[in-house]
Amino acid sequence: MTTTPLRRRGAALTAAILSVSLVLTACGGGEDTAGAKPGDTAAETRTVTAGNGPIKVPAAPKRVVTIGNTDLPFIDMGGAPVGVSGAAPSEISLLPADQQETYKKATSVGGEVDLEKVAALKPDLILVQIPDAEFKKMEKQLTSIAPTVFWGLDTEWKALAEQLADAGNVKDSLTRQKAEYESKVATMKQTYAELIKTTKFVNLDRYSNSDPGTYVIGDIGCVEIAQDDIGFNFPKAPAGKDPLAYTSLPFEQLTKLSQYGVITYPADAEGKPTEVFAPVVDTNTWKALPLVTSGHALGVFCPGNNSYGAVLRYLDSLDKALATLPAKK
């Protein structure tokens, strides 16, 4: 069995050597499209441009395999891949029930991408977002199986959504999501105009691999949406510097948060602190913070920040949390 290890967000990829049998399988996998009648939609093609240049793809792909960070955005836009590369269970658990079902119906080609399994699925399109160096190691193998559209990790999420929707023929869904998103952002800007103008926010976070007794000032992830698109005043690193979220802080430094007007922190869909962040809220230091005792510490649900559907769920949670802030006297 030929496998190519894939690590989401940047770990090294072991070089894969494709066997002769896989090459033959891959070539055979193209027979369905090649044998389609000229009038069939599946036989029609168009050209899309991505990180690996202009690629000719089926106008209406029927058998899509997603690899890396394309799994969940494609499903979020209504796509139904026949193969997925293996998102973490923690990510899958945050999806709406219908999207979880779509994901489970797809064949897993593995966190380590099994190229023979990809070929056996006979895809007519492969969508990939992984580090550039990793893609280079399996580009020839993938493109021998089916048209392959690639994006590097530096692709901004909205641009990825646009190009992914174009390649995967789910643009109608994207159009609806964008309209809902733009409406939500505009409404929140108007509703919280005074808060945006007068209040300093701070977003806290913690990771599963954080050292005991530490947290971070979170300036990456969903908070970037609140900051950049709506305009809330959250701290962020100076241009060219590492994100603030890369620096662990001891619980004792929670007392320094008094300079802010509102704290946001990670919560689950029910608004309870996430399991990872719970050690912070369990401390006496946290419980004694004036912002906490006055109701200015808000748990916000972030199911993801790389697709419109997920971001809309985040904004809904943020909106509901902000609505609970005590009125100014």
SENU-238241 format. One record per residue (C-alpha): z, x, y. Coordinates in Angstrom, 3 decimals. Layout:
% SENU-238241
> w,u,v
> Z,X,Y
...
***
This chain:
% SENU-238241
> w,u,v
> 0.000,0.000,0.000
> -0.967,1.382,3.415
> 1.525,0.771,6.189
> 1.741,1.853,9.786
> 5.294,1.849,11.189
> 5.550,-0.120,14.416
> 8.508,0.051,16.742
> 8.579,-2.432,19.599
> 9.172,-0.785,22.983
> 8.278,2.771,22.381
> 9.512,4.543,19.252
> 7.232,6.969,17.456
> 4.649,5.736,14.996
> 3.919,7.581,11.758
> 0.214,8.276,11.307
> -1.530,6.018,8.818
> -4.383,7.007,6.507
> -6.513,4.084,5.450
> -7.646,4.084,1.826
> -11.230,3.468,0.735
> -10.154,0.231,-0.885
> -8.760,-1.018,2.444
> -11.955,-0.141,4.270
> -13.897,-2.175,1.733
> -11.441,-5.032,2.079
> -11.767,-4.900,5.840
> -15.527,-4.979,5.690
> -15.379,-7.944,3.357
> -13.035,-9.702,5.773
> -15.855,-10.153,8.274
> -18.078,-12.189,5.968
> -16.811,-15.592,7.110
> -17.795,-15.017,10.737
> -21.014,-13.250,9.862
> -22.017,-16.114,7.596
> -21.356,-18.827,10.160
> -24.298,-20.894,11.309
> -25.742,-20.107,14.756
> -24.597,-23.442,16.170
> -20.988,-23.052,15.012
> -18.396,-22.439,17.728
> -16.799,-19.763,15.553
> -20.088,-17.835,15.563
> -20.250,-17.722,19.366
> -18.783,-14.705,21.115
> -17.805,-13.621,24.578
> -16.515,-10.423,26.123
> -12.961,-9.875,27.350
> -11.576,-6.753,29.005
> -8.183,-5.268,28.182
> -6.501,-1.910,27.777
> -9.087,-0.745,25.254
> -12.051,-1.765,27.384
> -14.550,-4.618,27.052
> -14.296,-6.250,23.617
> -16.580,-8.877,22.127
> -14.414,-11.620,20.603
> -15.042,-15.026,19.003
> -15.293,-17.786,21.580
> -12.902,-19.901,19.514
> -10.986,-17.631,17.110
> -9.564,-19.367,14.052
> -7.602,-16.619,12.315
> -5.602,-14.554,14.787
> -3.195,-11.755,13.887
> -0.701,-10.735,16.562
> 0.973,-7.320,16.629
> 3.865,-6.077,18.763
> 4.691,-7.987,21.918
> 1.789,-10.436,21.576
> 3.525,-12.427,18.816
> 5.714,-14.686,20.913
> 3.593,-15.087,24.086
> 0.620,-16.242,21.999
> 2.779,-18.782,20.167
> 4.346,-19.834,23.479
> 0.885,-20.782,24.747
> 0.199,-22.936,21.706
> -1.440,-20.339,19.500
> -0.928,-20.448,15.739
> -1.406,-16.903,14.380
> -2.065,-16.396,10.686
> -0.211,-13.088,10.839
> 2.613,-11.712,12.985
> 4.151,-8.266,13.144
> 7.790,-9.173,12.849
> 9.827,-10.064,15.925
> 13.563,-9.560,15.605
> 15.547,-12.510,14.193
> 17.544,-12.557,17.436
> 14.302,-13.198,19.337
> 13.092,-15.875,16.915
> 16.396,-17.747,17.139
> 15.867,-18.256,20.880
> 12.521,-20.023,20.448
> 12.156,-23.812,20.625
> 12.173,-25.409,17.162
> 8.416,-26.035,17.068
> 7.661,-22.414,17.955
> 10.080,-21.175,15.306
> 8.189,-23.269,12.780
> 4.840,-21.854,13.915
> 6.205,-18.338,13.583
> 7.589,-18.979,10.098
> 4.236,-20.344,8.895
> 2.507,-17.074,9.786
> 2.391,-14.207,7.313
> 4.469,-11.233,8.344
> 2.455,-8.021,8.351
> 5.718,-6.174,8.800
> 7.743,-4.351,11.397
> 5.850,-1.489,9.811
> 2.328,-2.832,10.093
> 0.806,-3.231,6.641
> -2.885,-2.745,7.311
> -3.897,-3.947,3.855
> -2.023,-7.177,4.488
> -3.739,-7.535,7.871
> -7.137,-7.114,6.201
> -6.266,-9.562,3.423
> -5.652,-12.268,6.020
> -9.329,-11.993,7.049
> -8.620,-12.329,10.768
> -11.405,-12.932,13.251
> -9.260,-11.538,16.098
> -6.338,-9.111,16.395
> -4.127,-9.055,19.500
> -1.926,-5.999,20.091
> 0.643,-4.850,22.654
> 2.444,-1.648,21.644
> 2.721,1.845,23.149
> -0.653,3.509,23.744
> 0.073,6.427,21.420
> 0.941,4.089,18.562
> -2.207,2.054,19.037
> -4.395,5.157,18.979
> -3.094,5.989,15.507
> -4.357,2.738,14.015
> -7.130,1.683,16.380
> -9.978,2.608,14.031
> -8.360,0.841,11.101
> -7.716,-2.339,13.062
> -11.151,-2.488,14.655
> -12.755,-2.064,11.227
> -10.978,-5.276,10.184
> -11.702,-7.515,13.198
> -12.264,-7.413,16.966
> -9.053,-5.949,18.382
> -7.789,-6.506,21.922
> -5.053,-4.118,23.089
> -2.631,-3.930,26.014
> -0.191,-1.119,26.764
> 3.447,-1.731,27.596
> 2.786,-1.161,31.296
> 0.825,-4.430,31.489
> 2.702,-6.861,33.741
> 3.671,-10.050,31.898
> 1.605,-12.428,34.017
> -1.494,-10.276,33.607
> -0.842,-10.127,29.870
> -0.563,-13.913,29.716
> -3.887,-14.343,31.525
> -5.769,-11.912,29.309
> -4.050,-13.045,26.123
> -4.938,-16.664,26.864
> -8.532,-15.674,27.546
> -8.911,-13.659,24.359
> -7.049,-16.171,22.181
> -8.706,-19.266,23.657
> -5.474,-20.925,24.829
> -6.254,-21.043,28.551
> -5.637,-24.787,28.891
> -2.020,-24.314,27.863
> -1.639,-21.354,30.203
> -2.993,-23.399,33.112
> -0.363,-26.087,32.510
> 2.436,-23.533,32.195
> 1.413,-21.720,35.372
> 1.334,-24.951,37.356
> 4.814,-25.878,36.108
> 6.092,-22.383,36.861
> 4.705,-22.309,40.386
> 6.165,-25.747,41.074
> 9.570,-24.670,39.748
> 9.605,-21.514,41.842
> 8.609,-23.399,44.987
> 11.316,-26.019,44.421
> 14.029,-23.409,43.841
> 13.003,-21.490,46.953
> 13.449,-24.659,48.977
> 16.626,-25.862,47.259
> 18.419,-22.520,47.527
> 16.937,-21.275,50.803
> 20.361,-20.818,52.420
> 21.802,-19.110,49.333
> 18.815,-16.771,49.196
> 19.310,-15.883,52.847
> 23.058,-15.380,52.895
> 24.311,-14.406,49.438
> 24.431,-11.105,47.592
> 24.105,-11.584,43.850
> 24.815,-9.172,41.018
> 23.610,-9.550,37.445
> 25.721,-8.076,34.650
> 24.587,-7.329,31.131
> 25.623,-5.572,27.956
> 23.675,-4.363,24.898
> 24.392,-4.515,21.214
> 24.509,-0.703,21.179
> 26.631,-0.359,24.313
> 29.673,1.862,24.041
> 32.940,-0.065,23.676
> 34.494,-0.938,27.003
> 31.265,-0.714,28.995
> 28.761,-2.986,30.728
> 25.744,-2.496,33.023
> 24.357,-3.831,36.279
> 21.289,-5.581,34.905
> 18.183,-5.165,37.036
> 15.537,-5.564,34.315
> 14.512,-8.621,32.321
> 14.830,-12.208,33.499
> 16.707,-11.240,36.645
> 13.484,-9.690,37.958
> 12.000,-13.201,38.084
> 14.869,-14.513,40.207
> 14.666,-11.467,42.432
> 10.940,-10.922,42.841
> 9.476,-14.419,42.579
> 12.223,-16.560,44.123
> 13.830,-13.990,46.409
> 17.482,-13.870,45.353
> 19.242,-10.733,46.560
> 20.166,-8.745,43.439
> 20.742,-4.963,43.475
> 18.028,-2.805,41.968
> 17.292,0.865,41.621
> 15.408,2.716,44.382
> 11.688,3.166,43.803
> 10.966,5.932,41.323
> 14.497,5.961,39.913
> 15.700,4.759,36.512
> 16.801,1.104,36.415
> 20.470,0.488,37.141
> 20.637,-1.080,33.686
> 20.356,2.374,32.116
> 23.811,3.409,33.378
> 26.893,2.233,31.468
> 29.957,1.379,33.524
> 33.580,1.099,32.302
> 35.254,-2.307,32.426
> 37.595,-0.940,35.096
> 34.703,-0.960,37.565
> 34.484,-4.750,37.382
> 36.922,-4.769,40.286
> 34.168,-3.330,42.511
> 32.169,-6.562,42.268
> 34.076,-8.166,45.138
> 31.299,-7.132,47.527
> 29.036,-9.766,45.954
> 29.018,-13.532,46.384
> 27.795,-14.580,42.934
> 27.823,-12.954,39.490
> 25.319,-13.908,36.808
> 25.750,-12.864,33.198
> 24.036,-13.546,29.839
> 24.860,-16.836,28.137
> 23.468,-18.774,25.197
> 21.574,-22.060,25.475
> 24.896,-23.931,25.715
> 26.085,-21.761,28.591
> 28.669,-19.785,26.624
> 28.797,-15.984,27.040
> 26.596,-14.271,24.485
> 28.338,-12.553,21.590
> 27.366,-9.157,22.995
> 28.722,-9.926,26.470
> 31.891,-11.681,25.250
> 34.020,-8.461,25.320
> 33.548,-8.386,29.105
> 34.749,-11.941,29.752
> 37.682,-11.426,27.377
> 39.181,-8.683,29.553
> 42.063,-9.401,31.899
> 40.124,-7.578,34.599
> 37.300,-10.128,34.371
> 39.655,-13.095,34.240
> 41.395,-11.912,37.392
> 38.223,-11.444,39.462
> 38.183,-13.757,42.502
> 34.524,-14.547,41.825
> 35.462,-15.719,38.325
> 38.501,-17.763,39.340
> 36.553,-19.421,42.174
> 33.635,-20.510,39.994
> 31.146,-17.966,41.314
> 30.466,-16.298,37.953
> 27.560,-18.048,36.236
> 26.347,-17.758,32.660
> 22.541,-17.932,32.478
> 20.333,-18.278,29.402
> 17.417,-15.829,29.138
> 15.243,-16.444,26.048
> 12.666,-13.874,27.178
> 10.723,-12.712,30.200
> 7.227,-12.068,28.834
> 5.739,-15.570,28.765
> 5.723,-18.578,31.076
> 7.464,-20.932,28.667
> 10.375,-18.558,28.146
> 10.678,-17.804,31.855
> 10.676,-21.518,32.669
> 13.627,-22.000,30.320
> 15.427,-19.181,32.137
> 14.748,-20.750,35.536
> 15.978,-24.135,34.290
> 19.218,-22.493,33.157
> 19.599,-20.593,36.438
> 18.944,-23.787,38.408
> 21.622,-25.693,36.480
> 24.108,-22.845,36.891
> 23.537,-22.550,40.640
> 24.041,-26.288,41.022
> 27.641,-25.824,39.835
> 28.579,-23.451,42.674
> 31.420,-24.836,44.804
> 30.306,-26.165,48.156
> 31.069,-23.895,51.087
> 33.968,-25.078,53.188
***
